[in-house]
Amino acid sequence: MGTNIASAAVLTATDTENMLDLGFAYSTGADGFPLDLVTAHQWFNLAALSGSTEAQYCRADIAHQISRQEIAEAQRRARTWLAAH
């Protein structure tokens, strides 16, 4: 991860690479981030909506590992984040 992803609060809806990096960090527990597949799905979803093909594949992979309720929660979080940014 070549970007500084310390604070998601400063991201904008066009920060595709940083969103992708956050998805990777949460999906692997890297860089001190907790392993959290729901949050990973949220960030991959946001990156995919911003045009990242890689994020689309990652989001699909995560979706096979979490429940439908967790996917719905990740999507809700993504919508909430988009509305705020």
C-alpha positions, -999 to 999 in steps of 0.1 A, spaced: 0 0 0 18 30 -12 -6 57 1 -12 71 35 -46 57 46 -44 67 83 -76 87 82 -106 77 61 -122 110 73 -102 130 48 -110 109 17 -133 121 -10 -155 101 -33 -128 103 -60 -100 87 -39 -103 54 -55 -68 41 -48 -70 50 -11 -104 33 -8 -89 2 -24 -60 4 0 -84 6 29 -103 -24 16 -70 -44 15 -60 -32 50 -93 -43 65 -95 -75 46 -61 -86 57 -56 -68 90 -25 -51 76 -8 -19 88 -24 -22 122 -60 -22 109 -83 -48 125 -94 -77 103 -130 -66 94 -146 -80 63 -177 -59 65 -156 -27 65 -134 -42 38 -165 -48 17 -176 -12 23 -143 2 10 -141 -21 -19 -177 -12 -28 -168 25 -27 -137 20 -48 -157 -1 -73 -183 27 -75 -154 50 -83 -144 28 -113 -119 3 -99 -122 -30 -116 -98 -46 -91 -122 -35 -63 -151 -51 -80 -133 -85 -79 -122 -80 -43 -158 -70 -32 -171 -101 -49 -145 -123 -31 -154 -108 3 -191 -112 -4 -185 -150 -5 -170 -149 29 -197 -129 48 -235 -132 53 -262 -114 34 -269 -93 65 -232 -83 67 -233 -74 30 -264 -52 36 -246 -35 65 -215 -28 44 -237 -14 16 -255 8 42 -222 21 55 -211 28 19 -243 48 12 -239 67 45 -203 75 36 -212 87 1 -240 109 15 -215 126 38 -188 131 12 
